[in-house]
Structure formats: C-alpha cells, structure tokens
C-alpha cells in the first residue's frame, strides 16, 4: 500500500471517529445519556453498530472521548517539566495554563454537558475510573523520573496527593459550571484555589522530583 493510500485511510478513520463522537454527543445532550443506545448513535452516524463499538468499546467513552488525553495529562507534564522544576511546580504551571485556556480536559465543558455528565451514574463511575487511571499513570512517571524502586511508596503517595488535588479542582469546575457561572468567573475563582491547593502541598512536595539542570 502506498504512503498516500495509508495517509488517506488514516484520515478517513479519523473523520469517521470524529463524526461518531459528534453525533453521539448531540444525541446525549438532546435526550440524556441513558436514553440513547449504540444503535441510535450508529443510525445518526450512518455506520454499522460494530463500527461504533470498534472505535468506542464502551458507550461511556462516546461521551468521554478525551480519555487518553485526560489519563496521560499529568504524567506527560511531569516528563516534560523544565530543568530545575519540581513535579509540583510543573503541574501547577500546567493547570494554570489550562485554566486560562478554559480547557475542556479540566472541566470547562459547558453547562449542558456538565449536567449530562453528573446526571448519569454510568458516566460518573467511568469518570472516576479515569481519575484513578490518571493517578496510576502519574505514579509511574514519578517513579521513572526519580529512579524509585518497585517497593518505594513515595511516587504513589505523591501521585495520590497530586491526583487528589486535580480531582477536587475538576469537581469544583463542574459544580460552578452547572450553577451557570461563566467561564471567565470560574477561571478567576480557580486561579485562587489552585494557589491554595498547591501551596498546601508545597511543604512535602516542593522539592520532590526536581529535574536536574542540564
């Protein structure tokens, strides 16, 4: 198969996935997550049910299609931190940047989507799994970056604290979004809360996983 054909095939798969995700989100917002079936999504997307499940094995993932970005976000930030920067400082910087951009990954999803998410037991449970997976990924990155052995509990303790703060801030963003607060107001409030939350962790984690200069 030629390189051009491979590129066209990849583009077609991406377009199909995006169309399925778009149609699913539209239906979920119109009818509610629990009232929409995979067959409904397939019909709206003009594809077979098997095509939908090939791209999205679980119905919940149709609504939460940023799973990979979400789960790997904290670990990636740690791995890409600057020379002389601790994991805590890098994560604080990245979160403030995400707040300024009103990033959907941290909860800036719009009131309709936020209500749909929190109103479905299945979606709340799936989101909880994402938070747990993100914490595990972060612990792995911290272990790699600090050279910790398999019996060293420090990376897991640090990941639990850092992951917990991110989970709390995510929930706070959803709460304010559902209450109808505009993104600019939410961002302003979160900026102060980020400072409080990360400052509380600074005594224990301020000097942890600092990337060596050079």
JOCOR-V696632 format. One line per field, one symbol per residue. ss: DSSP state (H for helix, E for strand, L for the rest). burial: I if it has 16 or more other C-alpha atoms within 10 Angstrom, else O. Layout:
# JOCOR-V696632
ss->???
burial->???
This chain:
# JOCOR-V696632
ss->LLHHHHHHHHHHHHHHHHHHHHHHHHHHHHHLHHHLLHHHHHHHHLLLHHHHHHHLLLHHHHHLLLHHHHHHHHHHHHHLLLLLLLHHHHHHHHHHHHHHLLLHHHLLLLHHHHHHHHLLHHHHHHHHHHHHHHHHHHHHHHHHHHLLLLLLLHHHHHHHHHHHHHHHHHHHHHHHHHLLLLHHHHHHHHHHHHHHHHHHHHHHHLLLLLLLLL
burial->OOOOOOOOOOOOOOOIIOIIIIIIIIIIIOOIIOOIOIOOIIOIIOOOIOIIOOIIOOIIIIIIIOIOOIIIIIIOIIIOIIOOIIIIIIIIOIIIOIIOOIOOIIIIIIIOIIIIIIOOOOIOOIIOOIIIIIIIIIIIIIIOIOOOOOOOOIIIOIIIIIIOIIIOIIOIIIIIIIOOOOIOOIIOOIOOOIOOIIOOOOOOIIOIIIIOOO
